[in-house]
Amino acid sequence: MSLKLNVIVTSIRPGRIGPKIGKWMADFAKENSDFEVELVDLANFELPLFDEPKHPMMQDYAHEHTKRWSEVNAKADAFVFVSPEYDYFPAASTVNAIQTLHKEWNKKPAGLVGYGGVSGGTRAMQSTKILMNTVQLMPLPQEVPIPFVFNFIGEDGTFAPAPEVVQGATGMLAELKVWAETLKPAREEALKKAA
């Protein structure tokens, strides 16, 4: 079964380190899983604060940025969200990226890679999971926190994770595959019934 994984970098602010962590995660997934992997940088979509006139459940998008965001995520079977923690909470861009769509997320598993200071993004990941559940994303219990993230950014700007991060990412990818294989037939069956 062919399965597509989107590794989504959700930070969009100037000076962000999310793309470094996202690139590492995407490269790691390509080398350590059977997924077809695409690195998706939210900043490339210029997605404003939710601005669609109709509810996302209708999938009747008026704006080109939403249509592009929908298209890239509708094709995926699983996701890894690479997200920072700000003030014990996910970045506003993370929340907006999820809330802008609905059916594109349904019955698909999601892993979380969080980064920050002492908590490594754990508090933000827990809040994100609540939101994911409401749009029928299947957030995994396995998550990958990266505490004191700046300690793992080299002088050349590359992210070189601790062994525990590598171990966590390996387990998360394995679990993502199990859930992606399980949910894809259920999703396809639901689409047939709706047609």
N, CA, C and O atoms as a DFTB+ gen file, in Angstrom:
780 C
 N C O
     1  1       0.845      -1.180       0.000
     2  2       0.000       0.000       0.000
     3  2       0.893       1.247       0.000
     4  3       1.746       1.408       0.874
     5  1       0.694       2.110      -0.969
     6  2       1.460       3.355      -1.055
     7  2       0.864       4.387      -0.098
     8  3      -0.343       4.631      -0.108
     9  1       1.721       4.989       0.728
    10  2       1.262       5.946       1.726
    11  2       2.096       7.222       1.644
    12  3       3.321       7.175       1.536
    13  1       1.407       8.361       1.697
    14  2       2.083       9.666       1.597
    15  2       2.068      10.355       2.958
    16  3       1.033      10.434       3.619
    17  1       3.221      10.844       3.356
    18  2       3.391      11.554       4.618
    19  2       3.782      12.997       4.352
    20  3       4.754      13.263       3.646
    21  1       3.019      13.930       4.921
    22  2       3.401      15.338       4.892
    23  2       4.050      15.698       6.220
    24  3       3.453      15.513       7.281
    25  1       5.269      16.209       6.161
    26  2       5.934      16.774       7.330
    27  2       5.714      18.281       7.239
    28  3       6.279      18.945       6.370
    29  1       4.896      18.815       8.134
    30  2       4.449      20.202       8.043
    31  2       5.163      21.068       9.072
    32  3       5.037      20.844      10.276
    33  1       5.912      22.058       8.593
    34  2       6.535      23.068       9.450
    35  2       5.504      24.162       9.655
    36  3       5.077      24.798       8.691
    37  1       5.093      24.394      10.918
    38  2       3.985      25.332      11.150
    39  2       4.406      26.717      11.625
    40  3       3.578      27.629      11.649
    41  1       5.654      26.898      11.998
    42  2       6.099      28.238      12.387
    43  2       6.312      29.082      11.127
    44  3       6.856      28.602      10.133
    45  1       5.881      30.331      11.182
    46  2       6.028      31.212      10.014
    47  2       6.774      32.496      10.340
    48  3       6.945      33.340       9.460
    49  1       7.216      32.667      11.565
    50  2       7.801      33.956      11.959
    51  2       9.223      34.118      11.419
    52  3       9.904      33.126      11.158
    53  1       9.672      35.362      11.251
    54  2      11.052      35.600      10.836
    55  2      12.026      35.028      11.870
    56  3      11.771      35.102      13.072
    57  1      13.126      34.464      11.407
    58  2      14.124      33.910      12.304
    59  2      13.797      32.541      12.853
    60  3      14.509      32.049      13.729
    61  1      12.758      31.918      12.376
    62  2      12.313      30.619      12.890
    63  2      13.346      29.520      12.628
    64  3      14.128      29.596      11.681
    65  1      13.329      28.507      13.481
    66  2      14.205      27.348      13.284
    67  2      13.415      26.128      12.823
    68  3      13.993      25.071      12.569
    69  1      12.107      26.269      12.715
    70  2      11.256      25.156      12.291
    71  2      11.706      24.475      11.010
    72  3      11.698      23.246      10.951
    73  1      12.103      25.228       9.968
    74  2      12.528      24.560       8.735
    75  2      13.736      23.631       8.925
    76  3      13.847      22.618       8.236
    77  1      14.628      23.965       9.843
    78  2      15.786      23.103      10.100
    79  2      15.337      21.767      10.701
    80  3      15.813      20.702      10.309
    81  1      14.412      21.849      11.658
    82  2      13.905      20.638      12.306
    83  2      13.029      19.861      11.325
    84  3      13.089      18.632      11.273
    85  1      12.223      20.572      10.554
    86  2      11.373      19.920       9.558
    87  2      12.178      19.188       8.508
    88  3      11.826      18.074       8.120
    89  1      13.264      19.803       8.040
    90  2      14.113      19.142       7.043
    91  2      14.715      17.872       7.621
    92  3      14.738      16.828       6.969
    93  1      15.208      17.976       8.868
    94  2      15.749      16.769       9.497
    95  2      14.676      15.675       9.572
    96  3      14.935      14.521       9.231
    97  1      13.463      16.050      10.025
    98  2      12.395      15.057      10.185
    99  2      12.010      14.440       8.848
   100  3      11.820      13.227       8.761
   101  1      11.893      15.254       7.808
   102  2      11.536      14.732       6.480
   103  2      12.623      13.800       5.954
   104  3      12.320      12.727       5.432
   105  1      13.878      14.198       6.085
   106  2      14.985      13.348       5.627
   107  2      15.028      12.046       6.426
   108  3      15.254      10.971       5.870
   109  1      14.808      12.156       7.733
   110  2      14.803      10.980       8.602
   111  2      13.671      10.023       8.198
   112  3      13.865       8.808       8.157
   113  1      12.493      10.580       7.901
   114  2      11.352       9.749       7.492
   115  2      11.618       9.063       6.151
   116  3      11.232       7.911       5.952
   117  1      12.273       9.767       5.244
   118  2      12.605       9.156       3.948
   119  2      13.538       7.969       4.122
   120  3      13.416       6.969       3.414
   121  1      14.465       8.075       5.057
   122  2      15.464       7.023       5.274
   123  2      14.969       5.901       6.182
   124  3      15.498       4.791       6.135
   125  1      13.963       6.176       7.004
   126  2      13.579       5.220       8.048
   127  2      12.111       4.821       8.017
   128  3      11.572       4.360       9.023
   129  1      11.462       4.994       6.875
   130  2      10.071       4.548       6.757
   131  2       9.776       4.234       5.293
   132  3      10.581       4.516       4.405
   133  1       8.615       3.649       5.066
   134  2       8.177       3.335       3.702
   135  2       7.304       4.438       3.115
   136  3       6.795       4.291       2.004
   137  1       7.124       5.530       3.836
   138  2       6.285       6.624       3.352
   139  2       6.938       7.347       2.175
   140  3       8.161       7.462       2.091
   141  1       6.091       7.826       1.277
   142  2       6.510       8.857       0.319
   143  2       6.394      10.173       1.089
   144  3       5.302      10.530       1.533
   145  1       7.486      10.887       1.251
   146  2       7.534      12.027       2.168
   147  2       7.601      13.342       1.409
   148  3       8.358      13.489       0.449
   149  1       6.790      14.297       1.863
   150  2       6.860      15.661       1.331
   151  2       7.033      16.624       2.496
   152  3       6.287      16.566       3.474
   153  1       8.015      17.508       2.390
   154  2       8.212      18.568       3.376
   155  2       7.340      19.751       2.967
   156  3       7.487      20.289       1.869
   157  1       6.441      20.150       3.847
   158  2       5.487      21.225       3.566
   159  2       5.760      22.368       4.540
   160  3       5.647      22.196       5.753
   161  1       6.117      23.523       4.009
   162  2       6.409      24.692       4.828
   163  2       5.204      25.632       4.771
   164  3       4.896      26.200       3.723
   165  1       4.536      25.786       5.900
   166  2       3.341      26.628       5.961
   167  2       3.614      28.050       5.471
   168  3       2.727      28.691       4.908
   169  1       4.831      28.543       5.683
   170  2       5.164      29.909       5.263
   171  2       5.017      30.099       3.756
   172  3       4.777      31.217       3.299
   173  1       5.154      29.039       2.985
   174  2       5.036      29.133       1.527
   175  2       3.599      29.325       1.052
   176  3       3.369      29.623      -0.119
   177  1       2.640      29.157       1.945
   178  2       1.232      29.249       1.551
   179  2       0.621      30.608       1.855
   180  3      -0.487      30.905       1.408
   181  1       1.336      31.438       2.614
   182  2       0.842      32.769       2.976
   183  2      -0.621      32.713       3.427
   184  3      -1.466      33.485       2.976
   185  1      -0.881      31.781       4.323
   186  2      -2.237      31.541       4.810
   187  2      -2.588      32.590       5.856
   188  3      -1.984      32.603       6.929
   189  1      -3.550      33.472       5.576
   190  2      -3.913      34.485       6.569
   191  2      -4.748      33.862       7.688
   192  3      -5.121      32.691       7.618
   193  1      -5.033      34.647       8.706
   194  2      -5.962      34.193       9.732
   195  2      -7.262      33.818       9.034
   196  3      -7.737      34.546       8.162
   197  1      -7.826      32.700       9.411
   198  2      -8.954      32.092       8.702
   199  2      -9.885      33.133       8.077
   200  3     -10.515      33.923       8.781
   201  1      -9.958      33.120       6.748
   202  2     -10.686      34.167       6.029
   203  2     -11.679      33.629       5.006
   204  3     -12.088      34.350       4.096
   205  1     -12.067      32.366       5.154
   206  2     -13.038      31.798       4.225
   207  2     -14.466      32.138       4.654
   208  3     -14.777      32.056       5.842
   209  1     -15.337      32.515       3.723
   210  2     -16.707      32.865       4.095
   211  2     -17.555      31.662       4.510
   212  3     -18.534      31.821       5.239
   213  1     -17.187      30.460       4.052
   214  2     -17.964      29.264       4.390
   215  2     -17.158      28.355       5.309
   216  3     -15.927      28.382       5.306
   217  1     -17.865      27.554       6.094
   218  2     -17.208      26.632       7.026
   219  2     -16.348      25.636       6.251
   220  3     -16.748      25.185       5.177
   221  1     -15.169      25.287       6.781
   222  2     -14.287      24.350       6.077
   223  2     -14.915      22.992       5.761
   224  3     -14.497      22.330       4.811
   225  1     -15.914      22.567       6.542
   226  2     -16.561      21.279       6.266
   227  2     -17.177      21.232       4.865
   228  3     -17.323      20.158       4.282
   229  1     -17.533      22.390       4.336
   230  2     -18.173      22.445       3.028
   231  2     -17.165      22.283       1.886
   232  3     -17.551      21.934       0.770
   233  1     -15.889      22.531       2.150
   234  2     -14.825      22.479       1.142
   235  2     -15.131      23.355      -0.081
   236  3     -14.737      23.028      -1.201
   237  1     -15.829      24.455       0.143
   238  2     -16.164      25.400      -0.914
   239  2     -15.324      26.657      -0.699
   240  3     -15.818      27.688      -0.242
   241  1     -14.042      26.542      -1.041
   242  2     -13.084      27.586      -0.708
   243  2     -13.114      28.709      -1.733
   244  3     -13.186      28.467      -2.938
   245  1     -13.056      29.941      -1.237
   246  2     -13.102      31.115      -2.100
   247  2     -11.707      31.611      -2.473
   248  3     -11.538      32.272      -3.498
   249  1     -10.706      31.298      -1.649
   250  2      -9.384      31.902      -1.814
   251  2      -8.346      30.900      -2.314
   252  3      -8.357      29.726      -1.943
   253  1      -7.460      31.391      -3.157
   254  2      -6.435      30.535      -3.756
   255  2      -5.502      29.937      -2.709
   256  3      -5.093      28.783      -2.839
   257  1      -5.157      30.708      -1.664
   258  2      -4.254      30.173      -0.639
   259  2      -4.885      28.978       0.073
   260  3      -4.188      28.015       0.393
   261  1      -6.182      29.026       0.322
   262  2      -6.860      27.905       0.978
   263  2      -6.932      26.707       0.044
   264  3      -6.752      25.568       0.475
   265  1      -7.193      26.961      -1.228
   266  2      -7.256      25.861      -2.209
   267  2      -5.915      25.134      -2.296
   268  3      -5.877      23.905      -2.370
   269  1      -4.816      25.892      -2.288
   270  2      -3.489      25.256      -2.346
   271  2      -3.205      24.466      -1.065
   272  3      -2.648      23.369      -1.121
   273  1      -3.587      25.022       0.085
   274  2      -3.401      24.347       1.371
   275  2      -4.236      23.068       1.423
   276  3      -3.777      22.040       1.920
   277  1      -5.442      23.138       0.916
   278  2      -6.312      21.965       0.845
   279  2      -5.712      20.882      -0.045
   280  3      -5.668      19.709       0.327
   281  1      -5.260      21.285      -1.206
   282  2      -4.753      20.316      -2.187
   283  2      -3.553      19.537      -1.658
   284  3      -3.490      18.317      -1.805
   285  1      -2.609      20.234      -1.049
   286  2      -1.394      19.544      -0.583
   287  2      -1.709      18.569       0.555
   288  3      -1.054      17.533       0.673
   289  1      -2.687      18.880       1.382
   290  2      -2.997      18.017       2.519
   291  2      -4.032      16.947       2.205
   292  3      -4.050      15.898       2.849
   293  1      -4.883      17.194       1.238
   294  2      -5.861      16.166       0.840
   295  2      -5.158      14.931       0.291
   296  3      -5.679      13.822       0.414
   297  1      -3.985      15.102      -0.312
   298  2      -3.254      13.993      -0.929
   299  2      -2.513      13.121       0.083
   300  3      -2.090      12.013      -0.244
   301  1      -2.358      13.612       1.295
   302  2      -1.565      12.892       2.295
   303  2      -2.405      11.849       3.029
   304  3      -3.619      11.989       3.180
   305  1      -1.718      10.802       3.480
   306  2      -2.342       9.750       4.291
   307  2      -1.981       9.886       5.765
   308  3      -2.625       9.281       6.622
   309  1      -0.951      10.682       6.065
   310  2      -0.482      10.870       7.436
   311  2       0.294      12.179       7.501
   312  3       0.718      12.727       6.483
   313  1       0.468      12.664       8.731
   314  2       1.135      13.945       8.936
   315  2       2.086      13.882      10.117
   316  3       1.871      13.140      11.076
   317  1       3.143      14.677      10.026
   318  2       3.948      15.029      11.189
   319  2       3.959      16.552      11.233
   320  3       4.432      17.208      10.305
   321  1       3.433      17.104      12.319
   322  2       3.435      18.555      12.516
   323  2       4.660      18.921      13.346
   324  3       4.837      18.425      14.458
   325  1       5.499      19.786      12.802
   326  2       6.702      20.273      13.479
   327  2       6.379      21.671      13.969
   328  3       6.260      22.605      13.176
   329  1       6.237      21.813      15.297
   330  2       5.642      23.038      15.829
   331  2       6.352      23.524      17.086
   332  3       6.763      22.721      17.923
   333  1       6.493      24.843      17.215
   334  2       7.074      25.411      18.433
   335  2       6.033      25.565      19.529
   336  3       4.829      25.444      19.300
   337  1       6.531      25.833      20.714
   338  2       5.657      26.186      21.831
   339  2       5.896      27.651      22.181
   340  3       7.032      28.069      22.407
   341  1       4.819      28.421      22.223
   342  2       4.885      29.808      22.652
   343  2       3.955      29.978      23.848
   344  3       2.766      29.675      23.745
   345  1       4.460      30.449      24.958
   346  2       3.629      30.741      26.130
   347  2       2.782      29.539      26.555
   348  3       1.592      29.677      26.839
   349  1       3.406      28.363      26.595
   350  2       2.751      27.110      27.006
   351  2       1.676      26.657      26.016
   352  3       0.825      25.841      26.371
   353  1       1.697      27.162      24.800
   354  2       0.602      26.909      23.855
   355  2       1.183      26.787      22.453
   356  3       2.282      27.279      22.197
   357  1       0.455      26.131      21.533
   358  2       0.934      26.095      20.144
   359  2       0.917      27.490      19.524
   360  3       0.147      28.357      19.936
   361  1       1.769      27.688      18.542
   362  2       1.783      28.952      17.806
   363  2       0.428      29.178      17.152
   364  3      -0.243      28.224      16.759
   365  1       0.028      30.436      17.036
   366  2      -1.246      30.762      16.379
   367  2      -1.282      30.211      14.955
   368  3      -2.342      29.816      14.468
   369  1      -0.126      30.182      14.286
   370  2      -0.073      29.660      12.914
   371  2      -0.395      28.170      12.867
   372  3      -0.975      27.695      11.890
   373  1      -0.026      27.432      13.908
   374  2      -0.342      25.998      13.983
   375  2      -1.852      25.806      14.082
   376  3      -2.440      25.010      13.350
   377  1      -2.465      26.546      14.996
   378  2      -3.914      26.450      15.204
   379  2      -4.652      26.850      13.927
   380  3      -5.571      26.153      13.498
   381  1      -4.253      27.968      13.319
   382  2      -4.920      28.451      12.110
   383  2      -4.783      27.463      10.954
   384  3      -5.732      27.255      10.198
   385  1      -3.608      26.857      10.815
   386  2      -3.378      25.898       9.727
   387  2      -4.328      24.709       9.826
   388  3      -4.834      24.220       8.816
   389  1      -4.562      24.256      11.042
   390  2      -5.474      23.124      11.235
   391  2      -6.913      23.568      11.039
   392  3      -7.675      22.889      10.351
   393  1      -7.305      24.695      11.628
   394  2      -8.705      25.129      11.576
   395  2      -9.161      25.570      10.190
   396  3     -10.361      25.596       9.918
   397  1      -8.235      25.913       9.321
   398  2      -8.604      26.374       7.984
   399  2      -9.214      25.257       7.138
   400  3      -9.981      25.528       6.214
   401  1      -8.880      24.003       7.448
   402  2      -9.412      22.850       6.711
   403  2     -10.232      21.979       7.654
   404  3     -10.255      22.209       8.863
   405  1     -10.903      20.981       7.092
   406  2     -11.618      20.019       7.931
   407  2     -11.546      18.617       7.339
   408  3     -10.847      17.754       7.871
   409  1     -12.258      18.386       6.250
   410  2     -12.336      17.029       5.697
   411  2     -10.979      16.511       5.215
   412  3     -10.754      15.301       5.178
   413  1     -10.086      17.414       4.850
   414  2      -8.760      16.998       4.390
   415  2      -7.985      16.269       5.490
   416  3      -7.062      15.508       5.199
   417  1      -8.359      16.502       6.749
   418  2      -7.691      15.865       7.885
   419  2      -8.371      14.562       8.315
   420  3      -7.744      13.726       8.965
   421  1      -9.624      14.385       7.964
   422  2     -10.444      13.301       8.523
   423  2      -9.829      11.918       8.346
   424  3      -9.355      11.557       7.269
   425  1      -9.853      11.157       9.437
   426  2      -9.410       9.758       9.452
   427  2      -7.962       9.582       8.986
   428  3      -7.632       8.625       8.285
   429  1      -7.109      10.525       9.390
   430  2      -5.681      10.438       9.067
   431  2      -4.886      10.589      10.363
   432  3      -5.237      11.412      11.208
   433  1      -3.825       9.808      10.528
   434  2      -3.021       9.908      11.745
   435  2      -2.043      11.065      11.682
   436  3      -1.590      11.465      10.609
   437  1      -1.726      11.597      12.860
   438  2      -0.791      12.720      12.945
   439  2       0.167      12.506      14.104
   440  3      -0.239      12.173      15.217
   441  1       1.446      12.704      13.819
   442  2       2.468      12.736      14.846
   443  2       2.879      14.177      15.082
   444  3       2.696      15.038      14.221
   445  1       3.434      14.431      16.249
   446  2       3.839      15.783      16.610
   447  2       5.300      15.812      17.030
   448  3       5.745      15.003      17.844
   449  1       6.032      16.754      16.463
   450  2       7.396      17.067      16.892
   451  2       7.333      18.475      17.451
   452  3       7.072      19.431      16.722
   453  1       7.576      18.599      18.756
   454  2       7.522      19.901      19.407
   455  2       8.899      20.338      19.836
   456  3       9.759      19.512      20.141
   457  1       9.108      21.646      19.858
   458  2      10.400      22.147      20.290
   459  2      10.237      23.438      21.076
   460  3       9.290      24.200      20.885
   461  1      11.199      23.652      21.967
   462  2      11.158      24.842      22.793
   463  2      12.216      24.779      23.864
   464  3      13.326      24.303      23.630
   465  1      11.864      25.268      25.056
   466  2      12.791      25.290      26.174
   467  2      12.714      24.016      26.987
   468  3      12.839      22.912      26.456
   469  1      12.506      24.184      28.280
   470  2      12.570      23.036      29.184
   471  2      11.518      21.970      28.879
   472  3      11.785      20.784      29.072
   473  1      10.339      22.355      28.413
   474  2       9.280      21.361      28.161
   475  2       9.400      20.716      26.785
   476  3       8.743      19.709      26.521
   477  1      10.222      21.274      25.910
   478  2      10.377      20.692      24.578
   479  2       9.108      20.719      23.750
   480  3       8.939      19.911      22.837
   481  1       8.210      21.649      24.068
   482  2       6.969      21.756      23.300
   483  2       5.860      20.832      23.769
   484  3       4.814      20.751      23.124
   485  1       6.065      20.127      24.886
   486  2       5.079      19.139      25.347
   487  2       3.720      19.756      25.628
   488  3       2.695      19.182      25.260
   489  1       3.694      20.909      26.270
   490  2       2.405      21.533      26.612
   491  2       1.658      21.949      25.358
   492  3       0.439      21.797      25.276
   493  1       2.383      22.473      24.385
   494  2       1.752      22.867      23.123
   495  2       1.224      21.645      22.379
   496  3       0.144      21.692      21.792
   497  1       1.979      20.556      22.404
   498  2       1.524      19.345      21.703
   499  2       0.234      18.810      22.305
   500  3      -0.645      18.351      21.575
   501  1       0.109      18.863      23.630
   502  2      -1.115      18.371      24.267
   503  2      -2.326      19.208      23.849
   504  3      -3.395      18.658      23.581
   505  1      -2.167      20.522      23.793
   506  2      -3.268      21.391      23.351
   507  2      -3.601      21.156      21.883
   508  3      -4.771      21.172      21.498
   509  1      -2.588      20.940      21.072
   510  2      -2.809      20.694      19.640
   511  2      -3.610      19.419      19.428
   512  3      -4.445      19.354      18.526
   513  1      -3.363      18.411      20.247
   514  2      -4.087      17.136      20.109
   515  2      -5.589      17.313      20.322
   516  3      -6.391      16.657      19.657
   517  1      -5.969      18.192      21.241
   518  2      -7.400      18.446      21.462
   519  2      -8.031      19.008      20.196
   520  3      -9.110      18.575      19.791
   521  1      -7.363      19.967      19.573
   522  2      -7.857      20.549      18.322
   523  2      -7.898      19.493      17.216
   524  3      -8.874      19.415      16.469
   525  1      -6.858      18.694      17.112
   526  2      -6.814      17.654      16.072
   527  2      -7.997      16.708      16.175
   528  3      -8.587      16.333      15.162
   529  1      -8.345      16.322      17.397
   530  2      -9.475      15.413      17.575
   531  2     -10.770      15.976      17.009
   532  3     -11.591      15.228      16.478
   533  1     -10.959      17.283      17.118
   534  2     -12.215      17.883      16.670
   535  2     -12.349      17.918      15.154
   536  3     -13.460      18.041      14.638
   537  1     -11.231      17.811      14.429
   538  2     -11.303      17.751      12.962
   539  2     -11.042      16.327      12.467
   540  3     -10.741      16.107      11.294
   541  1     -11.163      15.374      13.380
   542  2     -11.048      13.941      13.094
   543  2      -9.662      13.520      12.612
   544  3      -9.522      12.506      11.929
   545  1      -8.641      14.297      12.968
   546  2      -7.276      13.812      12.852
   547  2      -7.063      12.830      14.002
   548  3      -7.663      12.982      15.066
   549  1      -6.219      11.832      13.796
   550  2      -5.925      10.846      14.826
   551  2      -4.538      11.140      15.396
   552  3      -3.550      10.607      14.892
   553  1      -4.436      11.987      16.449
   554  2      -3.115      12.280      17.002
   555  2      -2.573      11.074      17.769
   556  3      -3.275      10.467      18.577
   557  1      -1.330      10.746      17.504
   558  2      -0.714       9.611      18.169
   559  2      -0.353       9.957      19.613
   560  3      -0.050      11.109      19.921
   561  1      -0.386       8.967      20.487
   562  2       0.149       9.201      21.833
   563  2       1.654       9.487      21.780
   564  3       2.174      10.283      22.562
   565  1       2.340       8.825      20.847
   566  2       3.779       9.034      20.696
   567  2       4.020      10.429      20.118
   568  3       3.443      10.800      19.096
   569  1       4.868      11.181      20.780
   570  2       5.235      12.497      20.294
   571  2       6.732      12.667      20.517
   572  3       7.348      11.912      21.270
   573  1       7.305      13.659      19.860
   574  2       8.749      13.859      19.924
   575  2       9.036      15.268      20.452
   576  3       9.053      16.227      19.680
   577  1       9.262      15.396      21.771
   578  2       9.634      16.696      22.316
   579  2      11.129      16.947      22.156
   580  3      11.943      16.034      22.290
   581  1      11.475      18.193      21.868
   582  2      12.885      18.579      21.746
   583  2      13.143      19.725      22.734
   584  3      12.982      20.895      22.386
   585  1      13.546      19.383      23.966
   586  2      13.834      20.436      24.936
   587  2      15.172      21.122      24.646
   588  3      16.085      20.523      24.078
   589  1      15.262      22.382      25.049
   590  2      16.480      23.179      24.856
   591  2      17.002      23.046      23.425
   592  3      18.170      22.738      23.184
   593  1      16.107      23.285      22.515
   594  2      16.347      23.015      21.093
   595  2      17.579      23.711      20.538
   596  3      18.240      23.174      19.649
   597  1      17.899      24.895      21.043
   598  2      19.039      25.637      20.483
   599  2      20.373      24.949      20.765
   600  3      21.373      25.235      20.107
   601  1      20.389      24.047      21.739
   602  2      21.608      23.278      22.007
   603  2      21.923      22.300      20.871
   604  3      23.029      21.763      20.802
   605  1      20.959      22.071      19.987
   606  2      21.130      21.070      18.934
   607  2      21.190      21.680      17.531
   608  3      21.139      20.970      16.526
   609  1      21.300      23.014      17.487
   610  2      21.493      23.719      16.219
   611  2      22.979      24.064      16.123
   612  3      23.494      24.837      16.932
   613  1      23.667      23.488      15.132
   614  2      25.097      23.707      14.990
   615  2      25.439      25.072      14.436
   616  3      24.559      25.826      14.022
   617  1      26.720      25.383      14.431
   618  2      27.183      26.664      13.887
   619  2      26.836      26.813      12.411
   620  3      26.663      27.927      11.917
   621  1      26.734      25.687      11.710
   622  2      26.363      25.728      10.290
   623  2      24.852      25.825      10.090
   624  3      24.372      25.866       8.957
   625  1      24.095      25.860      11.210
   626  2      22.648      26.012      11.122
   627  2      21.868      24.722      11.009
   628  3      20.641      24.762      10.927
   629  1      22.536      23.574      11.001
   630  2      21.815      22.305      10.884
   631  2      21.393      21.800      12.258
   632  3      22.032      22.077      13.273
   633  1      20.308      21.060      12.255
   634  2      19.775      20.456      13.471
   635  2      20.353      19.054      13.607
   636  3      20.219      18.231      12.701
   637  1      20.995      18.783      14.737
   638  2      21.566      17.464      15.024
   639  2      20.979      16.998      16.354
   640  3      21.459      17.399      17.414
   641  1      19.944      16.153      16.309
   642  2      19.192      15.814      17.522
   643  2      19.941      14.889      18.477
   644  3      20.887      14.197      18.101
   645  1      19.486      14.905      19.711
   646  2      19.964      13.971      20.722
   647  2      19.478      12.567      20.374
   648  3      18.485      12.422      19.660
   649  1      20.160      11.527      20.867
   650  2      19.739      10.146      20.588
   651  2      18.297       9.859      20.991
   652  3      17.616       9.070      20.336
   653  1      17.825      10.496      22.068
   654  2      16.450      10.269      22.516
   655  2      15.428      10.779      21.493
   656  3      14.353      10.201      21.331
   657  1      15.782      11.868      20.811
   658  2      14.902      12.408      19.770
   659  2      14.839      11.445      18.588
   660  3      13.767      11.197      18.037
   661  1      15.977      10.914      18.208
   662  2      16.027       9.934      17.121
   663  2      15.199       8.700      17.484
   664  3      14.442       8.187      16.661
   665  1      15.349       8.239      18.705
   666  2      14.587       7.073      19.161
   667  2      13.081       7.367      19.136
   668  3      12.285       6.540      18.690
   669  1      12.708       8.539      19.614
   670  2      11.299       8.919      19.614
   671  2      10.734       9.038      18.209
   672  3       9.615       8.594      17.952
   673  1      11.496       9.634      17.294
   674  2      11.045       9.781      15.910
   675  2      10.891       8.416      15.236
   676  3       9.971       8.210      14.445
   677  1      11.785       7.497      15.551
   678  2      11.697       6.142      14.984
   679  2      10.411       5.463      15.422
   680  3       9.701       4.884      14.600
   681  1      10.110       5.531      16.709
   682  2       8.879       4.925      17.221
   683  2       7.631       5.582      16.676
   684  3       6.649       4.907      16.367
   685  1       7.666       6.910      16.558
   686  2       6.507       7.630      16.038
   687  2       6.232       7.250      14.582
   688  3       5.079       7.044      14.204
   689  1       7.278       7.156      13.768
   690  2       7.095       6.782      12.364
   691  2       6.518       5.377      12.229
   692  3       5.660       5.136      11.379
   693  1       6.981       4.455      13.058
   694  2       6.455       3.089      13.016
   695  2       4.971       3.075      13.359
   696  3       4.180       2.379      12.722
   697  1       4.607       3.847      14.367
   698  2       3.199       3.904      14.773
   699  2       2.349       4.619      13.726
   700  3       1.204       4.234      13.489
   701  1       2.898       5.652      13.102
   702  2       2.181       6.350      12.026
   703  2       1.842       5.392      10.890
   704  3       0.746       5.442      10.331
   705  1       2.788       4.522      10.555
   706  2       2.548       3.569       9.467
   707  2       1.396       2.627       9.813
   708  3       0.528       2.371       8.979
   709  1       1.392       2.117      11.033
   710  2       0.309       1.207      11.463
   711  2      -1.041       1.892      11.312
   712  3      -1.979       1.319      10.756
   713  1      -1.134       3.125      11.810
   714  2      -2.413       3.835      11.760
   715  2      -2.773       4.270      10.334
   716  3      -3.944       4.235       9.957
   717  1      -1.794       4.671       9.555
   718  2      -2.072       5.066       8.168
   719  2      -2.598       3.882       7.368
   720  3      -3.542       4.025       6.591
   721  1      -1.990       2.711       7.554
   722  2      -2.457       1.505       6.852
   723  2      -3.854       1.103       7.304
   724  3      -4.649       0.604       6.508
   725  1      -4.148       1.317       8.569
   726  2      -5.456       0.951       9.114
   727  2      -6.549       1.917       8.676
   728  3      -7.656       1.500       8.335
   729  1      -6.236       3.200       8.686
   730  2      -7.259       4.216       8.419
   731  2      -7.528       4.459       6.937
   732  3      -8.625       4.889       6.580
   733  1      -6.552       4.195       6.065
   734  2      -6.758       4.485       4.646
   735  2      -7.952       3.711       4.069
   736  3      -8.782       4.325       3.398
   737  1      -8.080       2.393       4.297
   738  2      -9.257       1.684       3.773
   739  2     -10.569       2.211       4.368
   740  3     -11.579       2.287       3.669
   741  1     -10.556       2.568       5.641
   742  2     -11.770       3.109       6.267
   743  2     -12.152       4.444       5.638
   744  3     -13.332       4.730       5.432
   745  1     -11.145       5.256       5.337
   746  2     -11.387       6.564       4.700
   747  2     -11.941       6.373       3.290
   748  3     -12.883       7.055       2.887
   749  1     -11.351       5.444       2.550
   750  2     -11.816       5.177       1.186
   751  2     -13.240       4.631       1.178
   752  3     -14.032       4.967       0.298
   753  1     -13.565       3.788       2.156
   754  2     -14.925       3.251       2.268
   755  2     -15.923       4.359       2.586
   756  3     -17.027       4.377       2.042
   757  1     -15.542       5.274       3.458
   758  2     -16.429       6.410       3.805
   759  2     -16.667       7.288       2.580
   760  3     -17.775       7.788       2.387
   761  1     -15.641       7.481       1.747
   762  2     -15.795       8.291       0.527
   763  2     -16.741       7.624      -0.470
   764  3     -17.528       8.298      -1.134
   765  1     -16.659       6.293      -0.571
   766  2     -17.558       5.561      -1.471
   767  2     -19.009       5.719      -1.031
   768  3     -19.902       5.919      -1.855
   769  1     -19.231       5.629       0.265
   770  2     -20.595       5.762       0.798
   771  2     -21.142       7.169       0.572
   772  3     -22.336       7.351       0.333
   773  1     -20.255       8.160       0.650
   774  2     -20.679       9.555       0.478
   775  2     -20.957       9.905      -0.984
   776  3     -21.690      10.851      -1.271
   777  1     -20.373       9.140      -1.902
   778  2     -20.504       9.449      -3.342
   779  2     -21.870       9.074      -3.891
   780  3     -22.133       9.270      -5.077
